[in-house]
Amino acid sequence: MRHRVKGRKLNRSMGHRKALKRNLVTELLRHERIRTTKAKAKFIRGEAERLITMAKKGTQNPERFLHMRRMVSARLYDEDVARKLFTELAPRYADRPGGYTRIIKLGERRRGDGAEMVIIELVK
């Protein structure tokens, strides 16, 4: 039973898992659509939605803008992506209460290990 066990390990150490999450979320926000495994897509979905919500809070309330900007920048690898998050993505989702990402199953499996492949994308 997995009662009160939160998160996914993905067979990686803590540092590797943290770096993987930052890389995938940064690339998802940069390209707005990436192809990855089902487990990794589910792993990054919450973090991507959390970052978009932070950006929305920062743009809606000018007193919180700097704080939210710094919190988002600390979780991403690229300042250009953080800028895009506040200038393009937050206004796009201003009146949407959540559910900014979509996972689409591809129906194919990766040749090497048979992992189920999906596309995770930002909803338009």
TAHU-V972130 format. One record per residue. N is the residue number from 1. PHI is phi in degrees with one decimal (999 if undefined). PSI is psi in radians with two decimals (* if undefined). NEAR is the number of other ideal C-beta (glycine too) atoms within 12 Angstrom. Layout:
n->[N,N]
phi->[PHI,PHI]
psi->[PSI,PSI]
near->[NEAR,NEAR]
This chain:
n->[1,2,3,4,5,6,7,8,9,10,11,12,13,14,15,16,17,18,19,20,21,22,23,24,25,26,27,28,29,30,31,32,33,34,35,36,37,38,39,40,41,42,43,44,45,46,47,48,49,50,51,52,53,54,55,56,57,58,59,60,61,62,63,64,65,66,67,68,69,70,71,72,73,74,75,76,77,78,79,80,81,82,83,84,85,86,87,88,89,90,91,92,93,94,95,96,97,98,99,100,101,102,103,104,105,106,107,108,109,110,111,112,113,114,115,116,117,118,119,120,121,122,123,124]
phi->[999,-108.5,-60.5,61.3,-104.3,-107.6,91.0,-126.1,-98.1,55.9,55.2,-132.5,-72.8,-61.1,-64.8,-65.9,-65.3,-65.7,-65.9,-61.6,-62.9,-62.7,-61.9,-66.4,-67.4,-60.4,-69.8,-62.9,-71.0,-72.1,-95.9,67.2,-167.0,-136.3,-107.2,-153.5,-81.9,-62.8,-64.6,-68.7,-64.1,-66.5,-67.3,-95.2,-56.6,-63.6,-66.3,-63.5,-66.9,-62.9,-66.3,-65.0,-64.3,-60.8,-64.0,-62.2,-62.5,-69.8,-81.4,-79.2,-124.5,-61.2,-70.9,-98.0,-58.6,-63.4,-62.6,-65.6,-61.4,-69.5,-66.0,-67.7,-63.3,-70.0,-99.8,-117.3,-93.1,-127.5,-67.6,-63.8,-69.0,-63.6,-63.2,-63.0,-60.5,-81.6,-91.4,-108.0,-76.7,-61.1,-64.0,-63.1,-103.4,-59.2,-104.1,-100.5,-77.5,158.5,70.5,-87.1,-118.7,-136.7,-111.2,-114.3,-73.3,-91.8,79.1,-119.9,-118.6,-67.0,-65.7,-69.1,-126.2,77.2,-69.9,-73.1,-99.3,-139.3,-113.9,-109.3,-141.1,-84.6,-69.8,-78.2]
psi->[2.50,0.60,2.29,0.41,1.97,2.55,3.06,2.56,-0.57,0.47,0.70,2.76,2.94,-0.78,-0.72,-0.70,-0.72,-0.75,-0.69,-0.77,-0.79,-0.75,-0.86,-0.71,-0.72,-0.79,-0.62,-0.78,-0.53,-0.86,-0.27,0.08,2.18,2.74,2.17,-3.03,2.82,-0.72,-0.75,-0.63,-0.77,-0.54,-0.67,-0.22,-0.83,-0.72,-0.72,-0.75,-0.65,-0.73,-0.70,-0.69,-0.71,-0.76,-0.68,-0.77,-0.65,-0.61,-0.48,-0.49,1.83,-0.46,-0.42,-0.03,-0.90,-0.73,-0.82,-0.67,-0.75,-0.65,-0.71,-0.76,-0.54,-0.39,-0.08,2.82,-0.29,2.23,-0.55,-0.64,-0.68,-0.71,-0.75,-0.66,-0.73,-0.55,-0.60,-0.89,-0.76,-0.80,-0.57,-0.65,0.39,-0.68,0.23,2.20,-0.10,-3.07,0.97,-0.20,2.76,2.39,2.15,2.12,2.41,-0.32,0.08,2.79,2.64,2.42,-0.66,-0.83,0.00,0.32,2.46,2.23,2.49,2.93,2.23,2.28,2.81,2.38,2.44,*]
near->[4,8,5,6,8,8,18,22,17,24,14,17,11,12,10,14,22,22,17,27,34,27,25,34,38,30,26,39,42,25,19,25,22,29,24,32,30,27,26,33,34,24,31,38,32,23,33,44,30,25,39,42,28,34,39,29,25,30,27,19,15,12,11,19,21,15,17,29,26,17,22,39,25,16,30,34,22,21,17,16,30,31,19,26,42,35,17,22,34,32,18,22,29,19,10,19,11,16,16,33,36,21,31,20,17,18,10,16,15,17,8,8,11,11,20,22,25,29,25,37,24,33,21,13]
